[in-house]
Amino acid sequence: MYRGNRRSFGFIPRPWRIRVALAHRGRYQLVLAGVVRVCETTSMAEYKTKPTDVPAAEFLAEVEHPQRRADGFELLEMMTRISGQEAVMWGPTIVGFGTYHYKYESGREGDAAAVGFSPRKANLVLYGLTDGPDADRLLPELGKHRTSAACLYINKLDDVDRNVLEELIRSGYRHVTTELNSP
């Protein structure tokens, strides 16, 4: 029986039975009450966040929040200088610098930005800075922030020590491009 949310394929009453015939590469048929619908999905192994041709400065100029926009331009300059790489937009909202290739034990592999950031509405999200060998030493010195599994969140650059942030970027970039890169 169908037990998903109502938006997946429109509202489907529970008593109706669904038969799904898998085809190839994420394309399948949904047979519902004799009506066949062909649906497309993204393969789980396909990484959705990919480089785009949108200039990072153009994206940052359109950030609504004035503090996030200013911090975004400062991070753009800082990460370009430290990484020696030009900024590349990864998907619609991530400004990335450099790339690395990853391979998981599951067989999934792909490319991602070595370090980067995203000026979100709630805060700035920085990527690639929390796993480096110096992160445990530097994070307590950074200032007001929080972390998750792979992200560093700060409200504004004025809340953190910029010298410590630069060290985190330097260490994170070096770690991702040398230790985590799987050519």
C-alpha positions in Angstrom: 0.0 0.0 0.0 1.0 3.6 -0.6 2.3 5.2 2.6 4.2 8.2 1.3 3.3 11.8 1.6 0.4 13.3 -0.5 2.8 15.3 -2.7 4.8 12.4 -4.1 2.4 11.5 -6.9 -0.6 13.6 -6.0 -3.1 12.3 -3.5 -3.5 8.5 -3.7 -6.2 7.0 -1.4 -4.7 4.3 0.9 -6.9 1.3 -0.2 -5.5 1.5 -3.8 -2.6 -0.8 -4.5 0.4 0.5 -6.4 2.6 -1.6 -8.7 6.0 -0.1 -9.6 7.9 -1.6 -12.5 11.5 -0.6 -12.4 13.2 0.1 -15.7 16.7 1.4 -15.9 18.6 4.3 -14.3 15.9 5.8 -12.1 13.1 5.7 -14.7 10.1 3.7 -13.6 6.5 3.2 -14.3 3.8 3.7 -11.6 0.7 1.7 -12.4 -2.3 3.0 -10.4 -5.8 1.9 -11.1 -4.9 1.0 -14.6 -3.2 4.3 -15.4 0.5 4.2 -16.2 2.7 7.2 -15.2 6.4 7.3 -16.2 8.5 8.9 -13.5 12.1 10.0 -13.4 14.3 10.0 -10.3 17.9 10.9 -9.6 20.1 7.9 -9.0 21.3 7.8 -5.4 24.9 7.6 -6.5 24.6 10.8 -8.5 25.8 13.9 -6.7 23.3 16.7 -7.2 25.6 19.6 -6.3 27.8 20.2 -9.4 29.8 23.2 -10.7 27.9 25.8 -12.6 28.8 28.6 -14.9 27.3 31.3 -12.7 29.9 33.8 -11.5 30.2 33.8 -7.7 30.3 37.6 -7.6 27.0 37.7 -9.5 25.4 35.3 -7.0 26.8 37.2 -4.0 25.6 40.6 -5.4 22.0 39.2 -5.3 22.1 38.0 -1.6 19.3 40.0 0.1 20.7 40.3 3.6 23.3 43.1 3.6 25.5 41.6 6.3 25.5 38.2 4.6 26.3 39.9 1.2 29.2 41.9 2.7 30.5 38.8 4.6 30.2 36.8 1.4 32.4 39.1 -0.6 35.0 39.2 2.3 35.0 35.3 2.3 35.3 35.3 -1.5 38.5 37.4 -1.3 39.8 35.5 1.7 39.3 32.0 0.3 40.6 33.0 -3.1 43.7 34.3 -1.6 44.3 31.4 0.7 43.4 28.5 -1.7 44.9 30.1 -4.8 41.8 29.0 -6.6 39.1 31.0 -8.4 35.6 30.7 -6.9 33.2 28.3 -8.6 29.5 28.1 -7.9 28.5 24.5 -6.8 24.8 24.3 -7.3 22.7 27.4 -6.8 24.1 28.5 -3.4 27.6 27.2 -2.6 30.7 29.2 -3.5 33.5 26.6 -3.7 37.3 26.8 -4.1 39.3 23.9 -5.6 38.0 20.4 -6.0 38.7 17.0 -4.7 37.6 13.5 -5.8 36.0 11.3 -3.1 35.3 7.5 -3.1 33.1 5.9 -0.4 33.3 2.2 0.6 29.8 1.9 -0.9 31.2 2.6 -4.3 29.7 6.0 -4.6 32.2 8.6 -5.9 32.3 12.1 -7.2 33.8 15.5 -7.1 33.1 18.3 -4.6 34.5 21.7 -3.6 37.6 21.5 -1.4 36.4 24.4 0.8 33.6 26.8 0.4 30.7 28.7 1.9 27.1 29.6 1.5 25.5 32.8 2.7 22.2 31.4 4.0 19.4 33.4 5.6 20.0 32.2 9.1 23.9 32.2 9.0 27.0 31.7 7.0 27.8 28.0 6.4 31.4 27.1 5.7 32.5 23.8 4.3 35.7 21.8 4.5 37.0 23.5 7.6 36.1 21.2 10.5 38.0 18.0 9.6 41.5 19.2 9.2 44.3 18.2 11.7 44.3 21.7 13.3 40.5 22.1 13.6 40.3 20.7 17.2 42.9 23.2 18.3 41.6 26.2 16.3 37.8 25.9 16.7 37.8 26.9 20.5 39.8 30.0 19.5 37.5 31.0 16.7 34.8 32.8 18.5 31.0 32.5 18.4 30.1 29.5 16.1 28.6 26.1 16.0 29.4 23.0 14.0 27.7 19.9 12.6 29.1 16.8 11.1 30.9 18.7 8.2 29.8 22.3 8.5 30.9 25.4 10.4 28.1 27.9 11.1 28.7 31.6 12.0 26.2 34.4 12.2 28.6 37.1 10.9 32.4 37.5 10.4 32.5 40.1 13.2 31.7 37.3 15.6 34.9 35.4 14.9 38.7 35.9 14.9 39.6 36.4 11.2 43.2 35.2 11.8 41.9 31.9 13.3 39.3 31.6 10.4 42.1 32.0 7.9 44.1 29.3 9.6 41.1 27.0 9.5 40.6 27.7 5.8 44.4 27.0 5.1 44.4 23.8 7.1 41.1 22.6 5.8 42.0 23.2 2.2 45.4 21.5 2.6 43.7 18.5 4.3 40.9 18.1 1.8 43.1 18.3 -1.3 45.9 16.1 0.0 44.4 13.6 2.6 40.9 13.3 1.4 41.4 13.5 -2.4 41.1 10.1 -4.0 42.3 10.4 -7.6 
